[in-house]
Amino acid sequence: MIIIDSADDDRIAPFRMRERGLNTRADRRERVGAGLFVAEGDLVVSRALDAGCEAVMALVDTLSPPDVVNRFGLGVAVYAADEDVRRVGMGLGVPLSIVALFRRPDPLDATALVGAQRIVALEAVDNPVNVGTVIRSAAGLGWNALLLDRTSADPLARRALRVSMGTSFALAFVRADSLHDTVVAARESGTLVVALTLTPDAMPLQTVRPDIDQPVMLLLGAERTGLSDALLGCASVHATIEMAPGVDSLNAAAAAAIACYALRR
């Protein structure tokens, strides 16, 4: 380990960077395999390594570095600092025992969805906290894949990884060139495409009953605008979560958790 005694040391400057400094918009929102991502905490770092991601550098607690450090290869620069230096150096209010930088994995294409029995598809969900929470719920409830349009937030964004607790690596995620075309292809191949919406014709979610072993794709849109008419038009079913009087909807992440539970295998 290389001891760092100043938060201004240029060697740890990358840990203070946000997504714009670590990769381009094309890396985050399109299907380009380049740039870096940040993993915060020993659990997220461990899950990134389990997924085969390549570590570049890490900043750890000098007095008690986590055991996951022993999994790094010889080419990974490991810096160590005390609590005060790490608080500033990591750009976090609470200094974690480890923060690591990883190379972004190569992007997947639509073929990664073949064989997936439960897929969550997001349109214009641009808040990384919502995306991370959706991922955590989907992974915990046995869903296997995540499909995103080009405007939804990056599953490897710092905040998305933090709230997902690293479960982003448990789902195959695909950034579609055309979300509409990918959804239509899935429906035509026999997938039940369930659009979560507030439209008057939507049926109660609890009444949606997929056939045994039928693949299911859940469509979710932005909280204020919902799904586009084009995407609603290619769904098999429009479904809604029935609400108490005076409340019109739930947060996108909360709605996703309920729907993933209701439609799980």
C-alpha positions in Angstrom: 0.0 0.0 0.0 1.1 3.5 -0.8 0.6 5.9 2.2 -1.2 9.2 1.3 -1.0 12.0 3.9 -2.8 14.8 2.0 -6.2 15.0 0.5 -4.7 17.2 -2.2 -2.4 14.5 -3.4 -2.9 14.3 -7.2 -2.6 10.5 -7.1 -6.0 10.2 -5.4 -7.7 13.0 -7.4 -9.8 10.5 -9.5 -11.7 9.4 -6.4 -13.2 12.8 -6.2 -14.4 12.8 -9.8 -18.0 12.3 -10.7 -19.2 10.4 -13.8 -18.4 13.3 -16.2 -14.8 13.1 -15.2 -14.5 9.3 -15.4 -16.2 8.7 -18.7 -18.1 10.4 -21.5 -21.8 10.6 -22.0 -21.4 8.1 -24.8 -19.9 5.6 -22.3 -22.8 6.1 -19.9 -25.8 6.4 -22.2 -24.8 4.5 -25.3 -23.3 1.2 -26.0 -19.7 2.1 -25.7 -17.3 0.1 -23.6 -14.9 2.7 -22.2 -14.2 4.8 -19.2 -14.3 3.9 -15.5 -16.8 3.5 -12.7 -16.5 3.9 -8.9 -17.3 1.2 -6.4 -17.9 2.4 -2.9 -17.5 0.1 0.1 -16.1 -3.4 0.5 -19.4 -5.2 -0.5 -19.8 -3.3 -3.8 -16.0 -3.7 -4.5 -16.3 -7.5 -3.8 -19.3 -7.9 -6.1 -17.6 -6.0 -8.9 -14.6 -8.4 -8.6 -17.0 -11.4 -8.5 -18.5 -10.1 -11.8 -15.1 -10.1 -13.4 -14.6 -6.3 -13.5 -11.0 -5.1 -13.7 -9.9 -2.9 -10.8 -7.5 0.0 -11.6 -6.8 1.7 -8.2 -8.2 1.8 -4.7 -8.1 4.1 -1.6 -8.4 2.3 1.7 -8.2 2.8 5.5 -4.6 2.8 6.6 -5.3 1.2 10.0 -7.8 -1.5 8.9 -7.9 -2.1 5.2 -10.7 -4.5 4.2 -9.9 -8.1 3.3 -11.1 -7.5 -0.3 -7.8 -5.7 -0.9 -6.1 -9.2 -1.0 -8.1 -10.0 -4.2 -6.5 -7.2 -6.3 -3.9 -8.1 -8.8 -0.4 -6.8 -8.7 -1.1 -4.1 -11.3 -3.7 -2.3 -9.0 -2.4 0.8 -7.2 -3.6 0.7 -3.6 -3.4 3.9 -1.7 -4.0 4.2 2.1 -4.9 7.2 4.2 -6.4 8.1 7.5 -10.0 9.1 8.1 -9.6 12.8 7.5 -7.7 12.4 4.2 -10.2 9.8 3.0 -13.2 11.9 3.8 -12.0 14.7 1.5 -10.2 12.4 -1.0 -13.3 10.2 -1.5 -15.7 13.2 -1.8 -17.9 11.5 0.8 -19.2 12.7 4.1 -18.5 9.3 5.7 -15.1 7.8 4.8 -15.6 4.2 3.8 -13.0 1.6 4.3 -12.5 1.3 0.6 -13.4 3.0 -2.7 -12.1 1.5 -5.9 -12.0 2.5 -9.6 -12.8 -0.2 -12.2 -12.8 -0.3 -15.9 -16.3 -0.3 -17.4 -17.1 -3.8 -18.8 -17.8 -4.3 -22.5 -21.5 -3.4 -23.3 -24.0 -6.2 -24.0 -26.4 -6.3 -26.9 -29.9 -7.6 -27.1 -28.8 -11.2 -27.5 -28.0 -11.0 -23.7 -31.8 -11.0 -23.1 -32.3 -14.3 -24.8 -33.5 -16.9 -22.2 -34.2 -14.3 -19.6 -37.5 -15.1 -17.9 -38.0 -11.7 -16.1 -36.9 -8.4 -17.7 -37.4 -4.9 -16.4 -37.4 -2.2 -19.1 -36.9 1.4 -18.3 -37.8 4.4 -20.5 -36.5 7.9 -19.5 -35.8 7.0 -15.9 -32.9 9.4 -15.5 -32.4 9.4 -11.8 -29.6 7.1 -10.9 -31.0 6.5 -7.4 -34.2 5.2 -8.9 -32.3 3.0 -11.4 -30.2 1.6 -8.6 -33.2 0.9 -6.4 -35.1 -0.8 -9.3 -32.1 -3.0 -9.8 -31.9 -4.0 -6.2 -35.6 -4.9 -6.1 -35.4 -6.8 -9.4 -32.3 -8.8 -8.4 -33.7 -9.6 -5.0 -37.0 -10.8 -6.4 -35.4 -13.1 -9.0 -35.6 -11.0 -12.2 -32.6 -11.6 -14.5 -32.2 -8.7 -16.9 -32.5 -4.9 -17.3 -33.3 -3.1 -20.6 -32.8 0.6 -20.9 -33.3 3.3 -23.5 -30.6 5.8 -24.2 -32.1 8.4 -21.8 -32.2 6.3 -18.7 -29.5 6.7 -16.0 -26.4 4.5 -16.0 -26.6 1.4 -13.8 -22.9 1.8 -13.0 -23.2 5.5 -11.9 -21.8 6.1 -8.5 -25.2 6.7 -6.8 -26.9 3.8 -8.7 -24.2 1.3 -7.5 -24.4 2.7 -4.0 -28.1 2.2 -3.6 -28.2 -1.1 -5.5 -25.5 -2.4 -3.1 -23.6 -3.8 -6.1 -26.5 -5.9 -7.4 -26.2 -4.1 -10.7 -23.7 -6.8 -11.5 -26.3 -9.5 -10.8 -28.5 -8.4 -13.8 -27.5 -8.4 -17.4 -28.2 -4.9 -18.5 -28.6 -3.8 -22.1 -28.8 -0.3 -23.6 -31.1 -0.6 -26.6 -30.6 1.3 -29.8 -34.4 1.2 -30.1 -36.3 0.3 -27.0 -39.6 0.1 -29.0 -38.2 -2.4 -31.5 -36.6 -4.5 -28.8 -39.9 -4.6 -26.8 -41.9 -5.5 -29.9 -39.5 -8.3 -30.8 -39.8 -9.7 -27.3 -43.6 -9.6 -27.4 -43.7 -11.3 -30.8 -41.4 -14.1 -29.4 -44.0 -14.9 -26.7 -43.0 -12.6 -23.8 -45.8 -11.1 -21.9 -45.1 -7.3 -21.9 -46.7 -5.6 -19.0 -46.8 -1.8 -19.1 -47.2 -0.1 -15.7 -49.4 2.9 -16.3 -52.1 5.2 -14.9 -54.2 5.1 -18.1 -58.0 4.5 -17.4 -58.0 1.2 -19.3 -55.3 -0.4 -17.2 -56.2 -3.5 -15.3 -55.3 -4.0 -11.6 -51.7 -5.4 -11.4 -52.8 -8.3 -9.1 -55.1 -9.6 -11.8 -52.3 -10.1 -14.4 -51.5 -13.8 -14.5 -48.7 -14.9 -16.9 -48.9 -18.4 -18.2 -46.6 -21.0 -16.5 -43.0 -20.5 -17.6 -44.0 -17.5 -19.8 -41.3 -14.8 -20.0 -42.4 -11.4 -18.6 -41.1 -7.9 -19.4 -42.1 -5.1 -17.1 -42.2 -1.6 -18.7 -41.6 1.5 -16.5 -41.5 5.1 -17.4 -40.5 8.4 -15.9 -42.4 9.4 -12.8 -44.0 12.6 -14.2 -44.7 11.6 -17.8 -45.0 7.8 -17.6 -44.4 5.6 -20.6 -44.6 7.1 -24.1 -47.6 6.3 -26.3 -45.3 4.4 -28.6 -44.2 2.0 -25.9 -47.7 1.7 -24.4 -48.8 0.7 -27.9 -46.5 -2.3 -28.0 -47.4 -3.8 -24.6 -49.4 -6.9 -24.2 -51.1 -5.6 -21.1 -51.6 -2.3 -19.4 -51.6 -2.6 -15.6 -51.9 -0.3 -12.6 -51.2 -0.4 -8.9 -54.5 0.5 -7.2 -54.0 3.5 -4.9 -55.9 4.9 -1.9 -58.2 7.8 -2.6 -56.4 11.1 -3.0 -53.0 9.5 -4.0 -52.3 9.2 -7.7 -49.1 7.3 -7.9 -46.0 5.9 -6.3 -42.3 6.7 -6.7 -41.0 4.8 -9.8 -38.7 2.6 -7.7 -41.4 1.7 -5.2 -43.8 0.9 -8.0 -41.1 -1.3 -9.6 -40.6 -3.3 -6.4 -44.3 -4.0 -6.1 -44.6 -5.0 -9.7 -41.5 -7.2 -9.6 -43.0 -9.0 -6.6 -46.4 -9.4 -8.1 -45.0 -10.7 -11.4 -42.2 -12.9 -10.1 -42.0 -16.5 -11.2 
